[in-house]
Amino acid sequence: MRALACTLVLAGCMERPLPIDEMPCPPTGTPHTYESFGQPFLDTYCNSCHSTSRHGAPAAFRFDTLEDIRMHADRIFVRAAGPNTTMPVGPVDPPAEERDQLAEWLACGAP
C-alpha cells in the first residue's frame, strides 16, 4: 500500500506531455518537409524499432511512410517532439533543436 501511495504521488508530480494541438504551426509555415527533415529524423532516431525490425516496439506503430507518420503524428509528438522526451529509448537521443524541429514539422501537418 505504501509503495502504491508513493507511486501515485510521484506520478502526480510528473509533467504532462505537451500535446500536438497546443503547438501551433508558425504563421509562415515550416521549411521542413518529409524529404528534408521528417524521413531523415525518423530513420535516425525511430525506425530502428518502428520499421521492419521491431526490437520490441508495438507492431501498430510503424513509421515507414509519410502516411504512417501522419496517422501517428499525435503519438509521435507526445513521445518525442519539443519538450516531450520519453522516446527514443536508448543512448542516442535527438538534440533539443531537432526535437523542436520535429514539433514544428508535425504541428504543420508533416508536409
Phi and psi in degrees as GROMACS dihedral restraints (atoms count N, CA, C in turn):
[ dihedral_restraints ]
;  ai    aj    ak    al  type     phi  dphi    fc
    3     4     5     6     1   -64.1    20    10
    4     5     6     7     1   -40.8    20    10
    6     7     8     9     1   -63.1    20    10
    7     8     9    10     1   -40.1    20    10
    9    10    11    12     1   -63.0    20    10
   10    11    12    13     1   -42.6    20    10
   12    13    14    15     1   -62.2    20    10
   13    14    15    16     1   -42.3    20    10
   15    16    17    18     1   -64.1    20    10
   16    17    18    19     1   -41.7    20    10
   18    19    20    21     1   -61.6    20    10
   19    20    21    22     1   -43.8    20    10
   21    22    23    24     1   -65.4    20    10
   22    23    24    25     1   -38.9    20    10
   24    25    26    27     1   -64.1    20    10
   25    26    27    28     1   -46.6    20    10
   27    28    29    30     1   -64.4    20    10
   28    29    30    31     1   -39.7    20    10
   30    31    32    33     1   -62.5    20    10
   31    32    33    34     1   -36.0    20    10
   33    34    35    36     1   -68.6    20    10
   34    35    36    37     1   -23.8    20    10
   36    37    38    39     1   -85.0    20    10
   37    38    39    40     1   -17.2    20    10
   39    40    41    42     1   -72.3    20    10
   40    41    42    43     1   140.4    20    10
   42    43    44    45     1   -75.4    20    10
   43    44    45    46     1   137.7    20    10
   45    46    47    48     1   -74.6    20    10
   46    47    48    49     1   148.9    20    10
   48    49    50    51     1   -66.9    20    10
   49    50    51    52     1   149.8    20    10
   51    52    53    54     1   -74.8    20    10
   52    53    54    55     1   120.3    20    10
   54    55    56    57     1   -79.9    20    10
   55    56    57    58     1   157.4    20    10
   57    58    59    60     1   -60.8    20    10
   58    59    60    61     1   -32.8    20    10
   60    61    62    63     1   -73.6    20    10
   61    62    63    64     1    -6.7    20    10
   63    64    65    66     1   -99.0    20    10
   64    65    66    67     1     6.7    20    10
   66    67    68    69     1  -118.4    20    10
   67    68    69    70     1    95.6    20    10
   69    70    71    72     1   -72.5    20    10
   70    71    72    73     1   149.1    20    10
   72    73    74    75     1   -69.6    20    10
   73    74    75    76     1   135.8    20    10
   75    76    77    78     1   -56.6    20    10
   76    77    78    79     1   148.9    20    10
   78    79    80    81     1   -54.9    20    10
   79    80    81    82     1   -29.6    20    10
   81    82    83    84     1   -89.4    20    10
   82    83    84    85     1     3.3    20    10
   84    85    86    87     1    80.8    20    10
   85    86    87    88     1  -161.8    20    10
   87    88    89    90     1  -125.6    20    10
   88    89    90    91     1   142.4    20    10
   90    91    92    93     1   -78.2    20    10
   91    92    93    94     1   -11.0    20    10
   93    94    95    96     1   -80.4    20    10
   94    95    96    97     1   137.6    20    10
   96    97    98    99     1  -123.4    20    10
   97    98    99   100     1   172.3    20    10
   99   100   101   102     1   -59.0    20    10
  100   101   102   103     1   -45.1    20    10
  102   103   104   105     1   -69.4    20    10
  103   104   105   106     1   -41.4    20    10
  105   106   107   108     1   -84.2    20    10
  106   107   108   109     1   -25.0    20    10
  108   109   110   111     1  -135.0    20    10
  109   110   111   112     1   -54.1    20    10
  111   112   113   114     1   -57.8    20    10
  112   113   114   115     1   -55.2    20    10
  114   115   116   117     1   -62.6    20    10
  115   116   117   118     1   -46.5    20    10
  117   118   119   120     1   -61.2    20    10
  118   119   120   121     1   -39.2    20    10
  120   121   122   123     1   -63.1    20    10
  121   122   123   124     1   -51.5    20    10
  123   124   125   126     1   -63.4    20    10
  124   125   126   127     1   -39.6    20    10
  126   127   128   129     1   -64.4    20    10
  127   128   129   130     1   -38.2    20    10
  129   130   131   132     1   -73.9    20    10
  130   131   132   133     1   -44.9    20    10
  132   133   134   135     1  -109.7    20    10
  133   134   135   136     1   -17.2    20    10
  135   136   137   138     1  -122.0    20    10
  136   137   138   139     1   -39.9    20    10
  138   139   140   141     1   -76.8    20    10
  139   140   141   142     1    -3.1    20    10
  141   142   143   144     1   -68.1    20    10
  142   143   144   145     1   -22.2    20    10
  144   145   146   147     1  -115.2    20    10
  145   146   147   148     1   -30.1    20    10
  147   148   149   150     1  -104.4    20    10
  148   149   150   151     1    37.7    20    10
  150   151   152   153     1  -137.3    20    10
  151   152   153   154     1  -145.4    20    10
  153   154   155   156     1   -57.6    20    10
  154   155   156   157     1   -47.4    20    10
  156   157   158   159     1   -81.0    20    10
  157   158   159   160     1   125.0    20    10
  159   160   161   162     1   -91.2    20    10
  160   161   162   163     1   -38.5    20    10
  162   163   164   165     1    46.4    20    10
  163   164   165   166     1    37.2    20    10
  165   166   167   168     1    92.3    20    10
  166   167   168   169     1    -7.6    20    10
  168   169   170   171     1   -70.6    20    10
  169   170   171   172     1   145.9    20    10
  171   172   173   174     1   -58.3    20    10
  172   173   174   175     1   135.5    20    10
  174   175   176   177     1   -60.3    20    10
  175   176   177   178     1   -26.2    20    10
  177   178   179   180     1   -70.9    20    10
  178   179   180   181     1   -16.5    20    10
  180   181   182   183     1  -109.0    20    10
  181   182   183   184     1    82.3    20    10
  183   184   185   186     1  -108.4    20    10
  184   185   186   187     1   140.4    20    10
  186   187   188   189     1  -123.9    20    10
  187   188   189   190     1    41.6    20    10
  189   190   191   192     1   -76.1    20    10
  190   191   192   193     1   -28.0    20    10
  192   193   194   195     1  -129.2    20    10
  193   194   195   196     1   165.2    20    10
  195   196   197   198     1   -61.0    20    10
  196   197   198   199     1   -37.4    20    10
  198   199   200   201     1   -62.9    20    10
  199   200   201   202     1   -41.2    20    10
  201   202   203   204     1   -58.9    20    10
  202   203   204   205     1   -45.2    20    10
  204   205   206   207     1   -65.3    20    10
  205   206   207   208     1   -45.8    20    10
  207   208   209   210     1   -62.4    20    10
  208   209   210   211     1   -37.4    20    10
  210   211   212   213     1   -64.3    20    10
  211   212   213   214     1   -31.2    20    10
  213   214   215   216     1  -111.3    20    10
  214   215   216   217     1    18.4    20    10
  216   217   218   219     1   -56.7    20    10
  217   218   219   220     1   -42.5    20    10
  219   220   221   222     1   -60.1    20    10
  220   221   222   223     1   -44.8    20    10
  222   223   224   225     1   -68.4    20    10
  223   224   225   226     1   -43.5    20    10
  225   226   227   228     1   -59.2    20    10
  226   227   228   229     1   -43.9    20    10
  228   229   230   231     1   -59.1    20    10
  229   230   231   232     1   -51.9    20    10
  231   232   233   234     1   -71.0    20    10
  232   233   234   235     1   -12.3    20    10
  234   235   236   237     1  -100.9    20    10
  235   236   237   238     1   -31.5    20    10
  237   238   239   240     1  -136.6    20    10
  238   239   240   241     1    -6.9    20    10
  240   241   242   243     1  -102.1    20    10
  241   242   243   244     1   146.9    20    10
  243   244   245   246     1    57.0    20    10
  244   245   246   247     1  -126.1    20    10
  246   247   248   249     1   -80.1    20    10
  247   248   249   250     1    -4.5    20    10
  249   250   251   252     1   -83.5    20    10
  250   251   252   253     1   119.5    20    10
  252   253   254   255     1  -131.3    20    10
  253   254   255   256     1    26.5    20    10
  255   256   257   258     1   -79.3    20    10
  256   257   258   259     1   -15.3    20    10
  258   259   260   261     1  -130.6    20    10
  259   260   261   262     1   151.9    20    10
  261   262   263   264     1   -77.2    20    10
  262   263   264   265     1   158.5    20    10
  264   265   266   267     1   -88.6    20    10
  265   266   267   268     1   127.2    20    10
  267   268   269   270     1   142.9    20    10
  268   269   270   271     1  -179.1    20    10
  270   271   272   273     1   -76.8    20    10
  271   272   273   274     1   -20.3    20    10
  273   274   275   276     1  -107.1    20    10
  274   275   276   277     1    98.6    20    10
  276   277   278   279     1  -100.9    20    10
  277   278   279   280     1   148.3    20    10
  279   280   281   282     1   -64.8    20    10
  280   281   282   283     1   142.5    20    10
  282   283   284   285     1   -66.4    20    10
  283   284   285   286     1   157.6    20    10
  285   286   287   288     1   -54.4    20    10
  286   287   288   289     1   -39.6    20    10
  288   289   290   291     1   -60.7    20    10
  289   290   291   292     1   -41.4    20    10
  291   292   293   294     1   -71.7    20    10
  292   293   294   295     1   -34.7    20    10
  294   295   296   297     1   -63.7    20    10
  295   296   297   298     1   -38.3    20    10
  297   298   299   300     1   -66.2    20    10
  298   299   300   301     1   -38.5    20    10
  300   301   302   303     1   -65.9    20    10
  301   302   303   304     1   -38.8    20    10
  303   304   305   306     1   -62.8    20    10
  304   305   306   307     1   -42.5    20    10
  306   307   308   309     1   -59.6    20    10
  307   308   309   310     1   -47.5    20    10
  309   310   311   312     1   -62.8    20    10
  310   311   312   313     1   -46.4    20    10
  312   313   314   315     1   -60.2    20    10
  313   314   315   316     1   -46.3    20    10
  315   316   317   318     1   -67.8    20    10
  316   317   318   319     1   -41.2    20    10
  318   319   320   321     1   -63.6    20    10
  319   320   321   322     1   -25.6    20    10
  321   322   323   324     1   -90.4    20    10
  322   323   324   325     1    10.0    20    10
  324   325   326   327     1    92.2    20    10
  325   326   327   328     1    10.8    20    10
  327   328   329   330     1    54.8    20    10
  328   329   330   331     1    61.3    20    10
